[in-house]
């Protein structure tokens, strides 16, 4: 079994250190781990009890993230003016289904994830391909996206003329094949007969044959106004409290009968006449690790090939990047598409980017759009090479061949969040329930300025430096990119200007309301 007393102590220490009681709405109440951790230990330390544990249905939500990105399909001719090219940027919304485990189950999944992570990391180290997979690991000595992206950009600088191929796996978690996942899981823990131990099989089954409910659908079906319900009861409600009936089991039976609880049953026929079942939930504490385990053979194969053929390969969950000779772009692109297809996965062609790095007219290394470079027969004084510029975007950064920037989408998201928070802060300060007309700026400054210790700005500043110290006091290598400081130099001025404007607008609005009240009287 995975459980050992030492692993339990390590996981317990880590969990207690990071403990913060979650309050999201689910089928059970928030779990007090420091007080009741023995309940978790009793289950995970026994194969029989872990195998018999009944996991509750997940709660699924759709997480919508607005993104400001280049609309490639509307770009038209490569000979657009700078203004026309700028107009091809637009706001689009990325929707991701996220599933939450119940408060109690979350700790069961978390413990198995912790134990299985150790096995996975040991496996890829022994097999010798541990430096090509970045995501969801705890043995990287505090490295983060700054170092991962820098490694890629430094390789381009050293290589000079080359092409970066950035690929994205389409619907990764939703496409993971259950049989293959079972095989790779067994490989990682050293089980030769491809049969998981009973406790691990129970966890595996709960994530492949998982049940889920949309809490919005449940509330609508029973015509429950959650805020009104909270006011009418002293205790914090759970989803089961909202379902009529007395017995817990009967409530679940009713939810299944009414199809409010749905089971994942994604399948498709294969050429040999068998059925392929697929899909795991994104958002559980163990799902991310399983996405790594699923591609262990793929990672090993491509990494070994990169060593023998002298190209660069890295994978961060569903993001794949290769840096290859210019003459081999089509070959390696097709190779990855074909190999990833063997795992019943698809590369999203819309998100595939090919950046050719070559010296510009001034002799500087520069990124060009590989697919559009064919429009030009070579750069001369008659050709505006700026029309073909394209930066390599990777892990929140952009690289143009000699300079590194924070990705424009990350900056726009930061400023949108700042804007929303300013509006909320001002509204709360001048609302009818406010005790006084005072703006509480501390939280704003901590979240959205360089004065905060752990926020987007502090991360960007660390990235701009040659070296910095992380939150654990370890010295880490930064990008050494002063241009990043230039991107965020005006952030405090922007915040203060917008704060003053919103405050002034709110005061005027409040005075107008007072005048209207006097007139009506």
N, C-alpha and C positions, 0 to 999 in steps of 0.2 A: 504493500500500500504506500501511498505518498506520505502519509502522516509519520512524523517523528516528533519526539518531545522538543528537539532542538529547533525544528522548523516552526512548531507551534510558538515557542518562546520568541523567535525572531519576528514572526508575523504579528504576534500579540504586541510586542514592543513597538513595531512600526504602526500598527493600527491605533494604539493608545496615543501615540505621539501626534498622529494626524486626525484624531477623533473630533468629529463635529456632528452632532445629531441632525440627521436629515429629516425634513418635515414635509416632503412631498406626499400627496394624497395617494394611498394605496389600499390594499386589502387588509393590512395590519397597521398597528400604531408604530411610530418611530421606536427603534430599538436602542436601549441604553447599553452599549457594549461594555464600558468600564464596570458597570454594576452586574450585568448578566452574561458576561463572556463565557461562563461555565456551560451555559446551554449550547453554545456553538461548539465548544471543545468536546462535549459529550457525543455530539453527532459525528464530527470530522475525525475523531480518534477511533471510531468503530466502523469497520467496513459494513457490517450488517445494518447499523442505524443510518449510516449515510446512504446505503443502497435503498433503504425503506423510506427515506425522507420524501415527503410530498411537496414539490415546489408549487408555489401559487402562480396563477397567470401573471404575465407581465402587463404593465400599463404602457401603451404605445402612444407617442405624440409625434407630431410632425414639426420638426425644428426648421424654421425659415430664416435664412441668412441673406440679407441684401448684399450684393457685390457689384462694385463698379469695375467693369472689365471691357476689354476691346472686343467689339463685335466684328470678328474676322469676316463673317459671311457677307457683311454689308460694306466691306472696305473697297470693293470695286477695283479699279485700275491701280497699279502701284504708283502711278504718276499723279497722285492727289496732292493738293497743297497741304501745308502744315495745318491750316485751319480745318480743311475737309477731313484730314486724318483724325484730328482731335474730336470732331463731331461723331466719329464712329465709336466713341466710348459711350457706354450706357449702363444704366442700373438694371441688374437682373437679380432674381431671387433664386437661391439654391435651397431646395427642400430635402431634408434628410429625416427618415423615420428613426426615432430613438426610442428604445424600450427600457423601462425601469423595472428591476426586480423588486420584490417586496423587501421591506426593511430587514427582515430576518434572513431571507434567502440571499440578500446581497452579501452578507458576511460568509455564508457557505461558499458562494462563488468566488469571493475574494480570497479565501484560504486556499481553495484548489488552484486558483490562478497563481498565487504566490509559490506554491509547491511545484506546479508544472513549469513555471517560468525558470526555476533553477534547473530542472531537467532539460528544458529546451536550450538554455544557454550553455550547459555542459555539452550537449550534443553538437551544437554548431562549432564549439571550440575544438572538440576532439576531431571533428570532420574537417576543420580548417577553413571554414567560410564565415567566421563570426564577424568579420569587419565589413560585410556587404549589406547587412540588415540593420537599420537604425531604430525602428519604432518599437515602443512598448518593452523596453529592456531596462533592467536596473543594475547592470554591470558595466556601464560605460563611463564610470568615474566622473559623473556629474556633467558629461558633455550634453550639449543641447543643439538646437537647429543652427545656432551661430557657427559652431565647429563643423557640423555636418555639411552646411552649405559652403563654408570656406574651403573644405577639402575638395569639393567639386570645382569651385572657381579657381583654386590654386592649380589643380590638374590642367585646366584649360590654359592657364598662363604658362605653365611649363611646356605644354605640348605645342602651343602656337596654333598652326593651321590644323583645325579639326572640326567636327560637327557634334553638337549635343543633341540627343534625341530624348525628349521628355514624353513619357507615356502614362496614361491613366487607365486603370482597370475599371470597367463599367459595372456599377452595382455589385461591388465585390462581395460584401457580406450576404447579400440576397442570392448570390450565385454559387456559394460554397457547396460542393457536392458532399453529401453525408457519408457515403461509403469511403471516399478518398480521405475525408477528414478523420474517420475512424482509423484508417490504415496509418496515416501520418502520426496520429496521437499514439498509437501502439508502438510505432517506430521510435518515437522520442523517449518513451518510458521503458523500451527494451522488451516488449512483448512480441514474441515471434508468431503466435498463432492468430494474430489480428483480432483477438477478443479482449476487450477492456475488462479490468476487474469490476465487480458488481457496483461498487461505490462510484467509480469513475464513469461507468456506463450510465448510471442514473443521472449524473451531471450532463453527460453527452446527450442523452435522450431528452432532457429538459430543455436543451438548447437547439435541438433539431426538430423535435415534435412539440415545439413550444406553443403554449396557449397565450393569448393576449386579449386585452380589452382596451377600447378607446374610452377614456373616462368622460369625454364630452358626450359621446353617444349614450353612455349609461345615464348621465345626468339628464339628458334630453328625454330619454325613454321613460324615466320615472318622474319627469317634470319637477326636478329638484333645483331650486335656486340655492347654490352652495353657500353664498353669503348669508342668506336668510336662515338657512339651516344652522349655520354656526352661531348665529345670534340666539337661536331658540334652544340651544343645548350648552351645558357647561363643558362637556368633554369634547375633545377634538374628534371629528368624524373620520371614519374610514369608508372606503367604497362599499364594504359589506353593510355598514350601518344604513346606507341609503336604499338598500334592497329590502322590501317587505318580507316578513317571516321571522321566525325565532331561531331555528337551527342553522348553523353555519353551512352544513352540507346541503341543506335544502335551498339555501340562497344560491349556491354555486350551480346546483342542478337547474334552477330557474333561469339563471344567466346563460347557461349553455343551451337550454331549450329555446330561448328567445334569440339565440345566435348573437348575443352581446359578447360572450366569450367565444373567440374564434381560434381554431388550431391551425398552425402552419401546415399546409398540405401541398406545397409546391412540388410538382413533378412533371416529367416529360418522358415520352417513349424514346428508347435508344434503337439504333439500327438492328441490334440483335434481338429485339422484341422485349427486352427487360425495361423496367421503369427506373428512371433516375430521380431521386429525391434530393432537394437542395434548399439552402437558405438557413442562416442563423441570425438571431436578432443583433442589431448594432446597439450597444449601450450597456450591456451587462458587464460586470467586472472582469469576466473571463473571455469575452468575445474578441477583444483586440489581440490577445495572446494567440487564440485559435487561428486568427487570420495569418499570423506568422508561421505557425505550425503547418498550416495547410500547404504552404509553398516551400517547404524545406528542400524538397528534391529539385524544384525549379531553381531556387537560389543557388544550390550547390552546383548544378549543371552550368548555369550561366556564369557564375563566378569563376569556375575552373576554366571555362572557355575564354573568359576575359583575360585570365592569366596567360594562357597559351597563345592567344591571338593578339595580345597586347592592346586591349581596349579597356574602358572603365565601366564598371557596373555597380549600381547601388539601388536598393529598394526601401521605400518608407511607406509601409502599409500598401495602399493601392497606387502609389506614385513610383514609377520606375524611371531611372535615368541612365543613359549610356553615353559615353563620349568615344567616338569612333573616327577612323580616317575618313576623309571626305568621299573617297571612292567606294567606301563600303556601307554607306548610309542605307541604301535600299536593301542590301543583303541582310544587315543586322536588324533592321526594322521588321522585315518579313519573318526573320527567324524568331523574334520575340512574339510576334502575333501568332505564329504557328504553335510555338511551345506553350504559350499561355492558354491557347485553345485546347490543349490536351488536358487541361484542368477545368474544362467547361467554363472558362472565363473569356471575356472579350475586351479588347483594347478600344477605348472610346476615341474614334478617329477625330471627332470634333475638337478634342482637347490635346491631340498629339501636336507637339511642336518640334521643329527642327531648326536649330540655330547654327549657322556656319560661322566659324570664327576665322577671320583673316585680317591682314593689315589693311588699313584704310589709306587714303591719299597722303596722310601725314605720317604714315609709318606706324600708327598705333594699332594694337590688336582690337578688333571691333566685331560685334555680333551682327550677322545679316540674316534675313529671312531666307532660308535654304530653298523653299518652294518658289519664291518670287525672283530669286537671283537669276533664274533662267531668262528673264525678260531682258537682261542686260548682257551684252557680249563682252563685258569687261569695263572697268571703270576708267573713264578719261574725263577731260575737262567738260565735255558735252553732256555727261551723265551726272545727275544729282544723286550721289550715293546715299544721301540721307533718306531717300525714299525706300531704301531697302534695309535700313537699320532695324534690328530686333534684339531685345534683351532676353537673356535666359532667365526665366523665373523659376525659383526653386526654394521651397520651404520658407516662404515669406520674404525672400530677397530677390533683387534683380541685379544681373551682372551684364555689363555691356562690352566686356573684353578687357577693360583696364580700371573700371570703377564699379563699386558696389553700392546699391541703394536699398532702402526698405521698399518692399513692393507697394505700388501705388494703391492697390486694393486694400492693403492693410492700413495704410494711412487714411484712406477715405472712411474705412470702418471705424477707426479710432476717433476721427472728427465727428462722425455721425453719432457715436455713443456719447461723446462729450456734449454735443448739442442737445440730445435728449435729456441728459442728466441735468444740464443747466436749466432747461425748461421745468423739469420736475422740482428742482431745488427752489427755484423762484416761486413756483406755484404754491409749494408747501409753506413757504415763508409768508406769503400774502393771502393764504386761504382764509376762509371764515373761521376755521378752527385753530389758526395759528395764535400762539400766546403773545407774540410781538413781531413787529415787522423787521426781523433781523435775518440776514442771509447767512446760513451756516456753510462756510467755505472750506472747512477742513477736509471733509470727505471729497469734495471736488478736487482740491489740490493733491490729495493723496492718490486719487485714481487717475487723474488726467494731467499731471505736471511732473516735472523732474524732481519735485520735492517728495514724491511717494517713493517708497523703498522697492516695491515689487509691482510694477505696472508696465504698460506698453512703452512708456517713455524711458524708464530705467533700462528696459531690455534693449531699446534702440540705442541708447547711449553706450551700453556695454558693447554692443555690436560695432559701434563706431571706433572704439579704442583698439589699440594694438594688443593690450592685455587688460584684464579686469579681474575682480574677485567676485565669485558667485555667492549666493546666500549662505553657503557652508564655509565661506572663507577660503575657498580654493582658488588659486590663480589659474585663469583660463585665457586662451588665446582668442582675441576678438578679430574682427575683419580688418582693422587698421584702415577704416574708411571715413575720413573727415567729411565726405560728401553727405553721409547720413546725418551728421550734426546739422548740416545746412538745411536738410529736409524738415527738421523739427525745431529749427531755431526760433520760429515765431509762435510756437504753440501757446506760450503763456500770454502773449499779447492778444492772440485770437480768443482765448478763454475769457480774459478780463473784458475785452471789447464786447463780446457776446453777452457776458453776464450783465454788464452795465446796460446794454440795450434791452435785454429781456426784463430787467428790473424796472427800467424806466417805463417800458410798455405796460408792465403789470400795475405799476403805481397809477398811471393814467387811467387804465381800465377800472381800477378800484375807485378812483375819484369820480369817474363818470357814473358808476353804479350808485354812489352815495348821492350825487346830484339828482339822479332819476328818482331815487327814493324820496328825497325832499319834495320834488315836484309833485309826485303822486300823493303825498300827504296833504 
